[in-house]
Amino acid sequence: MTVKFTLRTCRKLFQVLFFFLFLLLFRLTEYSGLDEIPYAVNIFFRWDPLVAATVLLATKSFVSLLLPSLAIIALTIIFGRIFCGWICPMGSLLDWAGKLIHPSLRPTPSLRSVKYILLTIILISSFFELQLVGFFDPFSILVRGITIGLDPAFYLLVSGFFDPIYSYAPQWISNLSEPIYTVLKDSVLPYKQSFFLLSTLSASILIAVVAMEKLGKRFWCRNLCPLGALLAIVSRFSIFRRFPGRSCRDCQHCAPSCRMDAFDPESRRIRHEECNLCMDCVDNCVNQSSRFRFLLPDKQLQINIGRRAFIGAGIAGITLPLLSQVNAGTRLPHPTLLRPPGAAGEAEFFSKCVRCGECMKVCIQNALQPCFMESGYEGMFTPKLIPRLGYCELNCTLCGQVCPTGAINKLSQQEKKNFVIGIAVFNNARCLPFADHSPCIVCEEHCPTNDKAIKFKEVTVINSQGKSIDLQQPYLIPELCVGCGICENKCPLPGHSAIQVLSTRTTSEEDEYGLSKSLSKQKSQITFHV
């Protein structure tokens, strides 16, 4: 038996290779026992020209982390949208999902102009410092959907299958299942079970993108993907094109099955900017005349967006940033909105964060969670620290290592230990030594700073039995508190903790990270009274 090696076979092999690389890097984006991730686990985001373009426009500077995106631009100038057809993991996922979903073969109204409208809105909004790329970029949708929704559900499903075997099955069955579970744990399962806010929403967005395949092959890529739109514009200058240009004259045999609907029936030409070089037309050509070769760019190609649509998109791109500026959520951040250690000032953080979820995935204590509306709609899916769910490890710098755009600065161990995330305050109405005159030293025991930020003062009080007792009541040394949240996390009270970490961030850029020790000192003087 011989296997015919075709261009389509080559493309499928590349898709498998890059999708496996994507999954491998995804799995390596987690704690492995060391405070170091030596691999470029965020390389797919750093390859993304749309991410690079929006961060460049928003920050008015080029982030060196995004230099690899120039390689994709160069590849597109030479070969056209080969990235979409051969490399993109989202595109590969849609191709494989289509074999199960069976896309409709009925012609659908052309919506390909929508992706150019979205691209225009995203780029113009970025110039006015409103970062929307995280809502529409295919890598952000894919990684966030898997990280926040599907991966934790997968762990829960697998553990839910094996745990009853260990508990109730005969010993010989447990002996058989244990090696299987060990292999899964060492290869495909996450480091530990995680739980995230907005998990259903994040997974649903990804599932919706895949489900659109039912409407037609590569429906998302053809009509909605803004990254595809950007690469389509660049591919107008590419030199590797399908030949002959007029779709083999009167033959339209390959047109109905084109996954990108690249054949234009009116001009009887191939829309080269829509072709993702899947090579199906070459392998399926009835007269073997279809092929690709290096040709000079065709100057007659036009981007499929009308003047009115372009103007409307431009107006939307200007209006949305203006509306976000008058949103009270951006002027008065939520008091408990804590950003990851190393996060830039709020304005710069918003400009760089692409809502990818990489920092949330790598967080050891599952402390980083996606925002909803705490800082307005523009802050949705950005990371926040919730101490009651998990605290920030004092010696951990992983979130800064995996951030692909520098929204979270990479900190050294010493910088991390000195970085102020927030400031802890006591609620005397709930704290046991104050409210109930009961001994409790949990917060002080867990405080990780070298010189404890939480200390005690000896007091004599009358307890509920009317007896005079000596008691230790906690108080905070503001200069020593870094706001890691372990005190809030470990507080033994049910519900709200008796000690809470409040944000010290400001909307202004008065210092490099939007934090100041003087403000921390002021915040530390707050005490809740109920």
PyMOL commands that set and color helices and strands:
alter all, ss='L'
color gray80, all
select helices_A, chain A and resi 7-28+43-47+49-59+64-66+69-79+82-87+89-101+113-127+133-136+138-168+171-187+199-215+219-223+226-235+272-274+280-284+307-325+328-331+346-352+358-362+377-379+398-402+413-418+432-435+442-446+478-480+486-490+517-524
alter helices_A, ss='H'
color red, helices_A
select strands_A, chain A and resi 240-243+263-264+269-270+291-294+368-370+383-385+422-426+454-462+468-476+499-503
alter strands_A, ss='S'
color yellow, strands_A
deselect
rebuild
show_as cartoon
